[in-house]
Amino acid sequence: MRRADFGPPGSAARVPACGMAAGGIRRREAALVMPPVGEDAEKILIRRLQEGGQVMKVLLAVLGILALAVPAVAASPAGAEAAIQQVWQQFSDTWARGDAHARAALWAEDASLINPFGVEAHGRAAIEKVFEQESAGFAKGTTHTFSNFSFRFLTPTIAEVDTTGEIKGSRGADGAPMPTLTLHVFAIMAETGGKWQMKDARPYVIAPAPGQPPTGAK
C-alpha cells in the first residue's frame, strides 16, 4: 500500500478509498433495514422503493422469461406421440413372436422394469432375461395390446405415458383358458438421437376395493 495513504509519521492516517467504499455500502445496507432517526416515514419509504427499483426490475424480467419458457417445455413435440405409440406397437409385435431380445431392444441401456407379478429388473440385459422367462411361461401363445394412451411431456425429449394393456390367450396350469388380464401401465420414455425408448415401466393390475370383484380380469 502507498505511504501517502497513511501520511507522514506522526500524522493521522487516512482511510483507503476502498475502505470508504465498503463502509458506504454497509451503511447503505443498514439504512434499508433500520430507518434513520428523525426522518419522515413517507420520505424513507419513497427512498427505499427507489433504491429497490432496479432489483425489482431484474426479478420481473426473470419471471417473464420463466413464464415464456414453461409452455415450450410442456408442449408436445410434433409427431412425438405417434412415434411413442409406434414403440408400444413394436412391443406388441415382439411379444406375439416371443422375441425377448427384440422386445428388450425397445428399452434404454439403463432402463428399469417391474412386471405385474413383482419381478424387478434393472438394465437392458436383465430386462431381456425377464422377457425370456415370460415368453417361455405364461406369455407363450398370448397377445399383449395397448390402448387409451395419455401423454405428459416433461421436456421435448422426456415423456410420461399412461396406457391400458390387455393380455389375451393365457392358459392356466391345467391348460384351461384364462380370462383377459387388463393392466394399467405407467412408463417414462426418452428420445435420444431421434429414437424413443423405454426408460422405466410399471405395468400393474388395479386392485379392487374391499368387497368388490377384481377389475383386472373380465
Protein Blocks (a to p, Z undefined) as FASTA:
>chain_A
ZZklnopehiacdddfklmmmmmmmmmmmmmmmccehiafklmmmmmmmmmmmmmmmmmm
mmmmmmmmmmmmmpccehklmmmmmmmmmmmmmmmnopaklmmmmpcfkbccddfkopac
edjklmmmmmmmmmmmmmnopacddehiadddfbfkbccdddddddehiacfkopacddd
ddddddddddeehiacdfbdcdddddddehiacfkbZZ
